[in-house]
């Protein structure tokens, strides 16, 4: 059975953390019920209570696929794989 430390901290048992999906750094909420209190994982929020990721939703809108965008960001573009294979075969014949 977990005990409260002098700092008011308690360790949430691993099976409960796993069931609730609680990981280090996550916030939890205690909610009062008729039977006492319940604990649940708190979704990330900003200081104003909003979703911290909302401002980024849709900002990567593009007709390109993610691999295409990553290649462009990295400065690498798709290679002609068939041509490279032919070049390697012709070099092997020499």
GIRA-V618235 format. One record per run of one state. SS is the DSSP state (H for helix, E for strand, L for the rest). FROM is the first residue (numbers start at 1). LEN is the number of residues. If there is no record, write none. Layout:
ss & from & len
SS & FROM & LEN
SS & FROM & LEN
//
This chain:
ss & from & len
L & 1 & 13
H & 14 & 7
L & 21 & 6
E & 27 & 7
L & 34 & 2
E & 36 & 7
L & 43 & 11
H & 54 & 3
L & 57 & 9
H & 66 & 9
L & 75 & 6
H & 81 & 13
L & 94 & 1
//
